[in-house]
Each structure stands twice: as C-alpha cells, then as structure tokens.
Amino acid sequence: MFKSSLSAAALVMSFTVAAQNPLFEDVFTADPAALVDGDTVYLYTGHDEAKDNNVFFEMHDWLVFSTKDMQHWTPHGSIMKATDFSWAKGDAWAAHMVKRKGKYYFYTTVRHKEDKPGFAIGVAVSDSPTGPFKDALGKALVTDDMTKQTPNDWDDIDPAIYIEENGDVYMFFGNLMPKYVKLKDNMIELDGEIKTLDLPKYTEASWVHKKGDNYYLSYACEFPEKICYAMSKSIHGPWEYKSILNEIAGNSETNHQSIIEFKGKSYFIYHIGAVPPLNGQHSGGRFRRSVAIDALNYNADGSLKRVIMTSEGIE
C-alpha cells in the first residue's frame, strides 16, 4: 500500500489516475473536501491507515490530489500531520479547505492533548493549496469544553466553512448536535457565540453550498450513515428538511460528502469502503475507506435529486 512517508515530489511523479469509483485503490482516502481554485479542483482527504477493519480508525495526516478535468487526478502527497499542531496528540480526522485573500486555510479535526481533552478544531494556513501548512493560531479554535450540548468528547468535529457573497465567514461543525459560528475576517477567531441548529436525524459531516437563491445544508444522518439535506433562503435558516440525498455507502458505516460546481457541472464527492483485497492486503471497509465521485443534479424546484452511486464514476 501507498505510504505517507514518500516525498510529495515522488508521489506527483509516480502516477496519475483516471476517473473510476473509488478514485484511488493504492491509498485509503476518507472525508473528502474539495476546493475549486480557478481551473483546478484540489481534493483534500483523510488518510486511513488501519491494518484491517476490526479495530478503529488510524489517521495521522491529510492528503491532497488535483485535477483540471475531473477525469485525471494527480497526487501531491501529505500536506500536514495532526501532530504538526503542537497542542494536538493525533487523530487526523475530517478537514475543510478554503481560499481567502490569496491564502489557503485548512480547518481540521484533531484530538487535543490532555490539558483540554477531547476532539478540537484547529486551523492551518499556507500560501499554496498543496502546502506547506503551519498552525495559523497556535492553539485550537474550538475545544470540547466550549460546547456542552452532548456528553461526547467528539462533538466538535467535521468543520465546514462557507463564505457569503458579502464576505462573512461561517463554520459549521458537530456530532449529534449540529452547530455553527461566525468567524472574524482574519479567519482564525470566532466572532460571536456558537449556535445550534435544528436538523432531524443529524449525525455529523455538515457541508453548506448555495445555488441560485437556495442554501443547501447536507449532512450525515443516522447510523450507519446516509447523507440527508435541508434547504433555506438564509445562511441562518430556518432549514427545511428535504430528504435522503445519498444512501449508505457500500460497506462503510460512515459517509462524508463534499459538493462542488466546476465548469458548469455539479459533483457529489463522498467515501465508500469498496477497495478489493489487492496484493494480499485486507479489503476496504469501515476503517479503510475510499473517495468516490458522482454527478449531482437538481430538480426544477431547486431540490436535489437522489445521488446514484456508480462504479464508473464521472464520464
């Protein structure tokens, strides 16, 4: 299997893969977050390294891939490790990348050291979409002691950033209890109180996008996880629950989506557990996940059509 210890340069030269589902079979990828930057899509993923599907997630770093046509993907290797945050002890869980005033901000889920135990959200920054990235704040942006809506110490995970047309920035996040908060213009401080949302069946993996006058908030619902979504005319809601968007993803109990529009087409990016047992290795599954991409389509009234998972991927 692909090892994160390889240099980024070696990874870029090693291979370019064509569209299929899952996208990559020689590295396990999860929790996709895609960024459209001009004529390029950058795909940021978690990196599953569990030896099999029997214990738990093992995730140390995040990977990035790029494409100019949604057909051919170039790997750029690891952009940073969870422990690059001096205050974190590990667990490189779901993240989200945004571009703001020429800089790239990477919002991440990591496990905090024992002075503030539990999962936390950090933010790193770079001048390049492929890094190197460094801690932008020197401490966590959100820690478990700041939110007490659930007894879980993992209820502050899966950050997703949405930037309004007027420049206002909001971060959506949570597990079991969906939350959001406004960020200051510097992108590394909260600007007001953390608020909760009323979303039925919410589990985790918030993602917000907008098309026309409609805001869409998609999220992982129930367990095993499907993807559900709600709609609103405002970033502040109220959010009207619509329906399931994506069914349980193969033999993965989790799902995590990213929605983008690129060159006039919309895409639904998610993870599944469908890598076969290659070269004597264990197959994909609950702790060995892989990113897939399918088309996202809209109904005439603005609602979303059910995403149909395919083996062929984007053609």
Contacts in CASP RR format, 6 or more apart in sequence:
PFRMAT RR
TARGET T0000
AUTHOR 0000-0000-0000
METHOD contacts of the structure
MODEL  1
MFKSSLSAAALVMSFTVAAQNPLFEDVFTADPAALVDGDTVYLYTGHDEA
KDNNVFFEMHDWLVFSTKDMQHWTPHGSIMKATDFSWAKGDAWAAHMVKR
KGKYYFYTTVRHKEDKPGFAIGVAVSDSPTGPFKDALGKALVTDDMTKQT
PNDWDDIDPAIYIEENGDVYMFFGNLMPKYVKLKDNMIELDGEIKTLDLP
KYTEASWVHKKGDNYYLSYACEFPEKICYAMSKSIHGPWEYKSILNEIAG
NSETNHQSIIEFKGKSYFIYHIGAVPPLNGQHSGGRFRRSVAIDALNYNA
DGSLKRVIMTSEGIE
1 26 0 8 1.000
1 27 0 8 1.000
1 28 0 8 1.000
1 281 0 8 1.000
2 26 0 8 1.000
2 27 0 8 1.000
4 47 0 8 1.000
4 49 0 8 1.000
4 60 0 8 1.000
4 61 0 8 1.000
4 63 0 8 1.000
4 77 0 8 1.000
4 78 0 8 1.000
6 14 0 8 1.000
6 77 0 8 1.000
8 76 0 8 1.000
8 77 0 8 1.000
8 78 0 8 1.000
8 130 0 8 1.000
11 75 0 8 1.000
11 76 0 8 1.000
11 77 0 8 1.000
12 74 0 8 1.000
12 75 0 8 1.000
12 76 0 8 1.000
12 77 0 8 1.000
14 75 0 8 1.000
15 26 0 8 1.000
15 75 0 8 1.000
16 72 0 8 1.000
16 73 0 8 1.000
16 74 0 8 1.000
17 23 0 8 1.000
17 24 0 8 1.000
17 72 0 8 1.000
17 73 0 8 1.000
17 75 0 8 1.000
18 71 0 8 1.000
18 72 0 8 1.000
18 73 0 8 1.000
19 70 0 8 1.000
19 71 0 8 1.000
19 72 0 8 1.000
19 73 0 8 1.000
19 293 0 8 1.000
19 312 0 8 1.000
19 313 0 8 1.000
19 314 0 8 1.000
19 315 0 8 1.000
20 311 0 8 1.000
20 312 0 8 1.000
20 313 0 8 1.000
21 272 0 8 1.000
21 274 0 8 1.000
21 292 0 8 1.000
21 293 0 8 1.000
21 294 0 8 1.000
21 309 0 8 1.000
21 310 0 8 1.000
21 311 0 8 1.000
21 312 0 8 1.000
21 313 0 8 1.000
22 29 0 8 1.000
22 271 0 8 1.000
22 272 0 8 1.000
22 273 0 8 1.000
22 274 0 8 1.000
22 275 0 8 1.000
22 290 0 8 1.000
22 291 0 8 1.000
22 292 0 8 1.000
23 29 0 8 1.000
23 65 0 8 1.000
23 73 0 8 1.000
23 290 0 8 1.000
23 291 0 8 1.000
23 292 0 8 1.000
23 293 0 8 1.000
24 65 0 8 1.000
24 73 0 8 1.000
24 75 0 8 1.000
24 290 0 8 1.000
24 291 0 8 1.000
25 275 0 8 1.000
25 276 0 8 1.000
25 278 0 8 1.000
25 290 0 8 1.000
26 278 0 8 1.000
27 47 0 8 1.000
27 63 0 8 1.000
27 75 0 8 1.000
28 47 0 8 1.000
28 48 0 8 1.000
28 49 0 8 1.000
28 50 0 8 1.000
28 275 0 8 1.000
28 284 0 8 1.000
28 288 0 8 1.000
28 289 0 8 1.000
28 290 0 8 1.000
29 45 0 8 1.000
29 46 0 8 1.000
29 47 0 8 1.000
29 48 0 8 1.000
29 63 0 8 1.000
29 271 0 8 1.000
29 289 0 8 1.000
29 290 0 8 1.000
29 291 0 8 1.000
30 45 0 8 1.000
30 46 0 8 1.000
30 47 0 8 1.000
30 48 0 8 1.000
30 59 0 8 1.000
30 94 0 8 1.000
30 254 0 8 1.000
30 256 0 8 1.000
30 271 0 8 1.000
30 289 0 8 1.000
30 290 0 8 1.000
30 291 0 8 1.000
31 45 0 8 1.000
31 46 0 8 1.000
31 93 0 8 1.000
31 94 0 8 1.000
31 95 0 8 1.000
31 158 0 8 1.000
31 205 0 8 1.000
31 256 0 8 1.000
31 271 0 8 1.000
32 43 0 8 1.000
32 44 0 8 1.000
32 45 0 8 1.000
32 256 0 8 1.000
32 257 0 8 1.000
32 258 0 8 1.000
32 269 0 8 1.000
32 270 0 8 1.000
32 271 0 8 1.000
32 291 0 8 1.000
33 43 0 8 1.000
33 44 0 8 1.000
33 45 0 8 1.000
33 94 0 8 1.000
33 95 0 8 1.000
33 96 0 8 1.000
33 97 0 8 1.000
33 160 0 8 1.000
33 258 0 8 1.000
34 41 0 8 1.000
34 42 0 8 1.000
34 43 0 8 1.000
34 44 0 8 1.000
34 258 0 8 1.000
34 260 0 8 1.000
34 267 0 8 1.000
34 269 0 8 1.000
35 41 0 8 1.000
35 42 0 8 1.000
35 44 0 8 1.000
35 97 0 8 1.000
35 98 0 8 1.000
35 99 0 8 1.000
35 104 0 8 1.000
35 129 0 8 1.000
35 260 0 8 1.000
36 260 0 8 1.000
36 261 0 8 1.000
36 262 0 8 1.000
37 99 0 8 1.000
37 129 0 8 1.000
39 68 0 8 1.000
40 66 0 8 1.000
40 67 0 8 1.000
40 68 0 8 1.000
40 129 0 8 1.000
41 66 0 8 1.000
41 67 0 8 1.000
41 68 0 8 1.000
41 70 0 8 1.000
41 260 0 8 1.000
41 262 0 8 1.000
42 64 0 8 1.000
42 65 0 8 1.000
42 66 0 8 1.000
42 97 0 8 1.000
42 129 0 8 1.000
42 130 0 8 1.000
43 64 0 8 1.000
43 65 0 8 1.000
43 66 0 8 1.000
43 67 0 8 1.000
43 73 0 8 1.000
43 258 0 8 1.000
43 269 0 8 1.000
43 291 0 8 1.000
44 62 0 8 1.000
44 63 0 8 1.000
44 64 0 8 1.000
44 79 0 8 1.000
44 95 0 8 1.000
44 96 0 8 1.000
44 97 0 8 1.000
44 106 0 8 1.000
45 62 0 8 1.000
45 63 0 8 1.000
45 64 0 8 1.000
45 65 0 8 1.000
45 291 0 8 1.000
46 59 0 8 1.000
46 61 0 8 1.000
46 62 0 8 1.000
46 63 0 8 1.000
46 92 0 8 1.000
46 93 0 8 1.000
46 94 0 8 1.000
46 95 0 8 1.000
47 59 0 8 1.000
47 60 0 8 1.000
47 61 0 8 1.000
47 62 0 8 1.000
47 63 0 8 1.000
47 78 0 8 1.000
47 92 0 8 1.000
48 57 0 8 1.000
48 58 0 8 1.000
48 59 0 8 1.000
48 287 0 8 1.000
48 288 0 8 1.000
48 289 0 8 1.000
49 58 0 8 1.000
49 59 0 8 1.000
49 60 0 8 1.000
50 56 0 8 1.000
50 57 0 8 1.000
50 58 0 8 1.000
50 287 0 8 1.000
50 288 0 8 1.000
51 58 0 8 1.000
51 282 0 8 1.000
52 282 0 8 1.000
52 287 0 8 1.000
52 288 0 8 1.000
53 282 0 8 1.000
53 283 0 8 1.000
53 284 0 8 1.000
53 285 0 8 1.000
53 286 0 8 1.000
53 287 0 8 1.000
53 288 0 8 1.000
54 287 0 8 1.000
55 287 0 8 1.000
56 287 0 8 1.000
57 91 0 8 1.000
57 93 0 8 1.000
57 287 0 8 1.000
58 287 0 8 1.000
59 82 0 8 1.000
59 91 0 8 1.000
59 92 0 8 1.000
59 93 0 8 1.000
60 81 0 8 1.000
60 82 0 8 1.000
60 83 0 8 1.000
60 90 0 8 1.000
60 92 0 8 1.000
61 78 0 8 1.000
61 79 0 8 1.000
61 80 0 8 1.000
61 81 0 8 1.000
61 82 0 8 1.000
61 92 0 8 1.000
62 78 0 8 1.000
62 79 0 8 1.000
62 80 0 8 1.000
62 92 0 8 1.000
62 95 0 8 1.000
62 106 0 8 1.000
62 108 0 8 1.000
63 75 0 8 1.000
63 76 0 8 1.000
63 77 0 8 1.000
63 78 0 8 1.000
63 79 0 8 1.000
64 75 0 8 1.000
64 76 0 8 1.000
64 77 0 8 1.000
64 79 0 8 1.000
64 129 0 8 1.000
64 130 0 8 1.000
65 73 0 8 1.000
65 74 0 8 1.000
65 75 0 8 1.000
65 76 0 8 1.000
66 73 0 8 1.000
66 74 0 8 1.000
66 76 0 8 1.000
66 129 0 8 1.000
66 130 0 8 1.000
67 73 0 8 1.000
67 74 0 8 1.000
70 262 0 8 1.000
70 265 0 8 1.000
70 267 0 8 1.000
70 293 0 8 1.000
70 314 0 8 1.000
71 314 0 8 1.000
76 130 0 8 1.000
79 106 0 8 1.000
79 126 0 8 1.000
79 130 0 8 1.000
79 131 0 8 1.000
79 132 0 8 1.000
79 133 0 8 1.000
80 106 0 8 1.000
80 124 0 8 1.000
80 131 0 8 1.000
80 132 0 8 1.000
80 133 0 8 1.000
81 90 0 8 1.000
81 92 0 8 1.000
82 88 0 8 1.000
82 89 0 8 1.000
82 90 0 8 1.000
82 91 0 8 1.000
82 92 0 8 1.000
82 108 0 8 1.000
82 110 0 8 1.000
82 111 0 8 1.000
83 89 0 8 1.000
83 90 0 8 1.000
84 124 0 8 1.000
84 133 0 8 1.000
84 134 0 8 1.000
84 135 0 8 1.000
85 108 0 8 1.000
85 110 0 8 1.000
85 122 0 8 1.000
85 124 0 8 1.000
85 135 0 8 1.000
85 138 0 8 1.000
85 140 0 8 1.000
86 135 0 8 1.000
86 138 0 8 1.000
87 112 0 8 1.000
87 113 0 8 1.000
87 115 0 8 1.000
87 116 0 8 1.000
87 120 0 8 1.000
87 138 0 8 1.000
87 139 0 8 1.000
87 140 0 8 1.000
88 110 0 8 1.000
88 111 0 8 1.000
88 112 0 8 1.000
88 113 0 8 1.000
88 120 0 8 1.000
88 122 0 8 1.000
88 140 0 8 1.000
89 110 0 8 1.000
89 111 0 8 1.000
89 112 0 8 1.000
89 113 0 8 1.000
89 114 0 8 1.000
90 110 0 8 1.000
90 111 0 8 1.000
91 109 0 8 1.000
91 110 0 8 1.000
91 111 0 8 1.000
91 119 0 8 1.000
92 108 0 8 1.000
92 109 0 8 1.000
92 110 0 8 1.000
93 108 0 8 1.000
93 109 0 8 1.000
93 110 0 8 1.000
93 119 0 8 1.000
93 157 0 8 1.000
93 158 0 8 1.000
94 108 0 8 1.000
94 109 0 8 1.000
94 157 0 8 1.000
94 158 0 8 1.000
94 159 0 8 1.000
94 205 0 8 1.000
94 256 0 8 1.000
95 106 0 8 1.000
95 107 0 8 1.000
95 108 0 8 1.000
95 109 0 8 1.000
95 159 0 8 1.000
96 106 0 8 1.000
96 107 0 8 1.000
96 159 0 8 1.000
96 160 0 8 1.000
96 161 0 8 1.000
97 104 0 8 1.000
97 105 0 8 1.000
97 106 0 8 1.000
97 107 0 8 1.000
97 129 0 8 1.000
98 104 0 8 1.000
98 105 0 8 1.000
98 107 0 8 1.000
98 161 0 8 1.000
98 163 0 8 1.000
99 105 0 8 1.000
99 129 0 8 1.000
100 163 0 8 1.000
100 169 0 8 1.000
100 187 0 8 1.000
102 127 0 8 1.000
103 125 0 8 1.000
103 126 0 8 1.000
103 127 0 8 1.000
103 187 0 8 1.000
104 125 0 8 1.000
104 126 0 8 1.000
104 127 0 8 1.000
104 128 0 8 1.000
104 129 0 8 1.000
104 131 0 8 1.000
104 133 0 8 1.000
105 123 0 8 1.000
105 124 0 8 1.000
105 125 0 8 1.000
105 136 0 8 1.000
105 161 0 8 1.000
105 187 0 8 1.000
105 188 0 8 1.000
106 123 0 8 1.000
106 124 0 8 1.000
106 125 0 8 1.000
106 126 0 8 1.000
106 133 0 8 1.000
107 121 0 8 1.000
107 122 0 8 1.000
107 123 0 8 1.000
107 141 0 8 1.000
107 159 0 8 1.000
107 160 0 8 1.000
107 161 0 8 1.000
107 171 0 8 1.000
108 121 0 8 1.000
108 122 0 8 1.000
108 123 0 8 1.000
108 124 0 8 1.000
108 159 0 8 1.000
109 119 0 8 1.000
109 120 0 8 1.000
109 121 0 8 1.000
109 156 0 8 1.000
109 157 0 8 1.000
109 158 0 8 1.000
109 159 0 8 1.000
110 119 0 8 1.000
110 120 0 8 1.000
110 122 0 8 1.000
111 118 0 8 1.000
111 119 0 8 1.000
111 120 0 8 1.000
112 118 0 8 1.000
112 119 0 8 1.000
112 120 0 8 1.000
112 140 0 8 1.000
112 143 0 8 1.000
112 144 0 8 1.000
116 140 0 8 1.000
116 143 0 8 1.000
116 144 0 8 1.000
116 145 0 8 1.000
117 144 0 8 1.000
117 153 0 8 1.000
118 143 0 8 1.000
118 144 0 8 1.000
118 153 0 8 1.000
118 154 0 8 1.000
119 144 0 8 1.000
119 153 0 8 1.000
119 154 0 8 1.000
119 155 0 8 1.000
119 156 0 8 1.000
119 157 0 8 1.000
120 140 0 8 1.000
120 141 0 8 1.000
120 142 0 8 1.000
120 143 0 8 1.000
120 144 0 8 1.000
120 156 0 8 1.000
121 140 0 8 1.000
121 141 0 8 1.000
121 142 0 8 1.000
121 156 0 8 1.000
121 157 0 8 1.000
121 159 0 8 1.000
121 171 0 8 1.000
121 173 0 8 1.000
122 135 0 8 1.000
122 137 0 8 1.000
122 140 0 8 1.000
122 141 0 8 1.000
122 142 0 8 1.000
122 159 0 8 1.000
123 135 0 8 1.000
123 136 0 8 1.000
123 137 0 8 1.000
123 141 0 8 1.000
123 187 0 8 1.000
123 188 0 8 1.000
124 133 0 8 1.000
124 134 0 8 1.000
124 135 0 8 1.000
124 136 0 8 1.000
125 133 0 8 1.000
125 134 0 8 1.000
125 136 0 8 1.000
125 187 0 8 1.000
125 188 0 8 1.000
126 132 0 8 1.000
126 133 0 8 1.000
126 134 0 8 1.000
136 187 0 8 1.000
136 188 0 8 1.000
137 188 0 8 1.000
137 189 0 8 1.000
141 188 0 8 1.000
141 189 0 8 1.000
141 190 0 8 1.000
142 156 0 8 1.000
142 159 0 8 1.000
142 173 0 8 1.000
142 181 0 8 1.000
142 190 0 8 1.000
142 194 0 8 1.000
143 156 0 8 1.000
144 153 0 8 1.000
144 155 0 8 1.000
144 156 0 8 1.000
146 156 0 8 1.000
146 194 0 8 1.000
147 155 0 8 1.000
147 156 0 8 1.000
147 177 0 8 1.000
147 179 0 8 1.000
147 194 0 8 1.000
149 155 0 8 1.000
149 177 0 8 1.000
149 179 0 8 1.000
149 196 0 8 1.000
150 175 0 8 1.000
150 176 0 8 1.000
150 177 0 8 1.000
152 175 0 8 1.000
152 176 0 8 1.000
154 175 0 8 1.000
155 174 0 8 1.000
155 175 0 8 1.000
155 176 0 8 1.000
155 177 0 8 1.000
156 173 0 8 1.000
156 174 0 8 1.000
156 175 0 8 1.000
156 179 0 8 1.000
157 173 0 8 1.000
157 174 0 8 1.000
157 175 0 8 1.000
157 204 0 8 1.000
158 173 0 8 1.000
158 174 0 8 1.000
158 175 0 8 1.000
158 204 0 8 1.000
158 205 0 8 1.000
158 206 0 8 1.000
158 256 0 8 1.000
159 171 0 8 1.000
159 172 0 8 1.000
159 173 0 8 1.000
160 171 0 8 1.000
160 172 0 8 1.000
160 173 0 8 1.000
160 206 0 8 1.000
160 207 0 8 1.000
160 208 0 8 1.000
161 169 0 8 1.000
161 170 0 8 1.000
161 171 0 8 1.000
161 172 0 8 1.000
161 183 0 8 1.000
162 169 0 8 1.000
162 170 0 8 1.000
162 172 0 8 1.000
162 208 0 8 1.000
162 209 0 8 1.000
162 210 0 8 1.000
162 235 0 8 1.000
163 169 0 8 1.000
163 170 0 8 1.000
164 170 0 8 1.000
164 235 0 8 1.000
167 185 0 8 1.000
168 182 0 8 1.000
168 235 0 8 1.000
169 182 0 8 1.000
169 183 0 8 1.000
169 184 0 8 1.000
169 185 0 8 1.000
169 187 0 8 1.000
170 180 0 8 1.000
170 181 0 8 1.000
170 182 0 8 1.000
170 183 0 8 1.000
170 208 0 8 1.000
170 235 0 8 1.000
171 180 0 8 1.000
171 181 0 8 1.000
171 183 0 8 1.000
172 178 0 8 1.000
172 179 0 8 1.000
172 180 0 8 1.000
172 206 0 8 1.000
172 207 0 8 1.000
172 208 0 8 1.000
172 217 0 8 1.000
173 179 0 8 1.000
173 180 0 8 1.000
173 206 0 8 1.000
174 204 0 8 1.000
174 206 0 8 1.000
175 203 0 8 1.000
175 204 0 8 1.000
176 202 0 8 1.000
176 203 0 8 1.000
176 204 0 8 1.000
177 196 0 8 1.000
177 202 0 8 1.000
178 196 0 8 1.000
178 197 0 8 1.000
178 199 0 8 1.000
178 202 0 8 1.000
178 206 0 8 1.000
178 219 0 8 1.000
179 194 0 8 1.000
179 195 0 8 1.000
179 196 0 8 1.000
179 197 0 8 1.000
180 194 0 8 1.000
180 195 0 8 1.000
180 197 0 8 1.000
180 206 0 8 1.000
181 190 0 8 1.000
181 191 0 8 1.000
181 192 0 8 1.000
181 193 0 8 1.000
181 194 0 8 1.000
181 195 0 8 1.000
182 190 0 8 1.000
182 191 0 8 1.000
182 192 0 8 1.000
183 189 0 8 1.000
183 190 0 8 1.000
183 191 0 8 1.000
184 190 0 8 1.000
184 191 0 8 1.000
197 217 0 8 1.000
197 237 0 8 1.000
197 239 0 8 1.000
198 238 0 8 1.000
198 239 0 8 1.000
199 217 0 8 1.000
199 219 0 8 1.000
199 228 0 8 1.000
199 230 0 8 1.000
199 239 0 8 1.000
199 241 0 8 1.000
200 221 0 8 1.000
200 228 0 8 1.000
200 241 0 8 1.000
201 221 0 8 1.000
201 222 0 8 1.000
201 228 0 8 1.000
202 219 0 8 1.000
202 221 0 8 1.000
203 219 0 8 1.000
203 220 0 8 1.000
203 221 0 8 1.000
203 222 0 8 1.000
203 223 0 8 1.000
203 225 0 8 1.000
204 219 0 8 1.000
204 220 0 8 1.000
204 225 0 8 1.000
204 256 0 8 1.000
205 218 0 8 1.000
205 219 0 8 1.000
205 220 0 8 1.000
205 225 0 8 1.000
205 227 0 8 1.000
205 255 0 8 1.000
205 256 0 8 1.000
205 257 0 8 1.000
206 217 0 8 1.000
206 218 0 8 1.000
206 219 0 8 1.000
207 217 0 8 1.000
207 218 0 8 1.000
207 219 0 8 1.000
207 257 0 8 1.000
207 258 0 8 1.000
207 259 0 8 1.000
208 215 0 8 1.000
208 216 0 8 1.000
208 217 0 8 1.000
208 218 0 8 1.000
208 235 0 8 1.000
209 215 0 8 1.000
209 216 0 8 1.000
209 218 0 8 1.000
209 259 0 8 1.000
209 260 0 8 1.000
209 261 0 8 1.000
210 216 0 8 1.000
211 261 0 8 1.000
211 266 0 8 1.000
211 298 0 8 1.000
211 302 0 8 1.000
213 233 0 8 1.000
214 231 0 8 1.000
214 232 0 8 1.000
214 233 0 8 1.000
214 302 0 8 1.000
215 231 0 8 1.000
215 232 0 8 1.000
215 233 0 8 1.000
215 234 0 8 1.000
215 235 0 8 1.000
215 237 0 8 1.000
216 229 0 8 1.000
216 230 0 8 1.000
216 231 0 8 1.000
216 259 0 8 1.000
216 304 0 8 1.000
217 229 0 8 1.000
217 230 0 8 1.000
217 231 0 8 1.000
217 232 0 8 1.000
217 239 0 8 1.000
218 227 0 8 1.000
218 228 0 8 1.000
218 229 0 8 1.000
218 245 0 8 1.000
218 257 0 8 1.000
218 259 0 8 1.000
219 227 0 8 1.000
219 228 0 8 1.000
219 229 0 8 1.000
220 226 0 8 1.000
220 227 0 8 1.000
220 228 0 8 1.000
220 254 0 8 1.000
220 255 0 8 1.000
220 256 0 8 1.000
220 257 0 8 1.000
221 227 0 8 1.000
221 228 0 8 1.000
221 244 0 8 1.000
223 253 0 8 1.000
224 248 0 8 1.000
224 252 0 8 1.000
224 253 0 8 1.000
224 254 0 8 1.000
225 248 0 8 1.000
225 249 0 8 1.000
225 253 0 8 1.000
225 254 0 8 1.000
225 255 0 8 1.000
226 244 0 8 1.000
226 245 0 8 1.000
226 246 0 8 1.000
226 247 0 8 1.000
226 248 0 8 1.000
226 255 0 8 1.000
227 244 0 8 1.000
227 245 0 8 1.000
227 246 0 8 1.000
227 255 0 8 1.000
227 257 0 8 1.000
227 270 0 8 1.000
227 307 0 8 1.000
228 241 0 8 1.000
228 242 0 8 1.000
228 243 0 8 1.000
228 244 0 8 1.000
228 245 0 8 1.000
229 241 0 8 1.000
229 242 0 8 1.000
229 243 0 8 1.000
229 245 0 8 1.000
229 304 0 8 1.000
230 239 0 8 1.000
230 240 0 8 1.000
230 241 0 8 1.000
230 242 0 8 1.000
231 239 0 8 1.000
231 240 0 8 1.000
231 242 0 8 1.000
231 302 0 8 1.000
231 303 0 8 1.000
232 238 0 8 1.000
232 239 0 8 1.000
232 240 0 8 1.000
242 303 0 8 1.000
242 304 0 8 1.000
243 303 0 8 1.000
243 304 0 8 1.000
243 306 0 8 1.000
244 306 0 8 1.000
245 257 0 8 1.000
245 268 0 8 1.000
245 304 0 8 1.000
245 306 0 8 1.000
245 307 0 8 1.000
246 255 0 8 1.000
246 257 0 8 1.000
246 268 0 8 1.000
246 270 0 8 1.000
246 306 0 8 1.000
246 307 0 8 1.000
246 309 0 8 1.000
247 306 0 8 1.000
247 309 0 8 1.000
248 255 0 8 1.000
249 255 0 8 1.000
249 270 0 8 1.000
249 271 0 8 1.000
249 272 0 8 1.000
249 273 0 8 1.000
249 292 0 8 1.000
249 309 0 8 1.000
250 272 0 8 1.000
250 273 0 8 1.000
250 274 0 8 1.000
250 309 0 8 1.000
251 272 0 8 1.000
251 273 0 8 1.000
251 274 0 8 1.000
251 284 0 8 1.000
251 285 0 8 1.000
251 286 0 8 1.000
252 271 0 8 1.000
252 272 0 8 1.000
252 273 0 8 1.000
252 285 0 8 1.000
252 286 0 8 1.000
252 289 0 8 1.000
253 286 0 8 1.000
254 271 0 8 1.000
254 286 0 8 1.000
254 289 0 8 1.000
255 270 0 8 1.000
255 271 0 8 1.000
256 270 0 8 1.000
256 271 0 8 1.000
257 268 0 8 1.000
257 269 0 8 1.000
257 270 0 8 1.000
258 268 0 8 1.000
258 269 0 8 1.000
258 270 0 8 1.000
259 266 0 8 1.000
259 267 0 8 1.000
259 268 0 8 1.000
259 269 0 8 1.000
259 296 0 8 1.000
260 266 0 8 1.000
260 267 0 8 1.000
260 269 0 8 1.000
261 267 0 8 1.000
265 295 0 8 1.000
266 295 0 8 1.000
266 296 0 8 1.000
266 297 0 8 1.000
266 298 0 8 1.000
267 293 0 8 1.000
267 294 0 8 1.000
267 295 0 8 1.000
267 296 0 8 1.000
267 314 0 8 1.000
268 293 0 8 1.000
268 294 0 8 1.000
268 295 0 8 1.000
268 296 0 8 1.000
268 307 0 8 1.000
269 291 0 8 1.000
269 292 0 8 1.000
269 293 0 8 1.000
270 291 0 8 1.000
270 292 0 8 1.000
270 293 0 8 1.000
270 294 0 8 1.000
270 307 0 8 1.000
271 289 0 8 1.000
271 290 0 8 1.000
271 291 0 8 1.000
271 292 0 8 1.000
272 289 0 8 1.000
272 290 0 8 1.000
272 292 0 8 1.000
272 309 0 8 1.000
273 283 0 8 1.000
273 284 0 8 1.000
273 285 0 8 1.000
273 286 0 8 1.000
273 288 0 8 1.000
273 289 0 8 1.000
273 290 0 8 1.000
274 284 0 8 1.000
274 285 0 8 1.000
274 290 0 8 1.000
274 292 0 8 1.000
275 283 0 8 1.000
275 284 0 8 1.000
275 285 0 8 1.000
275 288 0 8 1.000
275 290 0 8 1.000
276 283 0 8 1.000
276 284 0 8 1.000
277 283 0 8 1.000
277 284 0 8 1.000
282 288 0 8 1.000
284 290 0 8 1.000
292 309 0 8 1.000
292 313 0 8 1.000
293 313 0 8 1.000
293 314 0 8 1.000
294 307 0 8 1.000
294 308 0 8 1.000
294 309 0 8 1.000
294 310 0 8 1.000
294 313 0 8 1.000
294 314 0 8 1.000
295 307 0 8 1.000
295 314 0 8 1.000
296 304 0 8 1.000
296 305 0 8 1.000
296 307 0 8 1.000
297 304 0 8 1.000
297 305 0 8 1.000
298 304 0 8 1.000
298 305 0 8 1.000
299 305 0 8 1.000
END
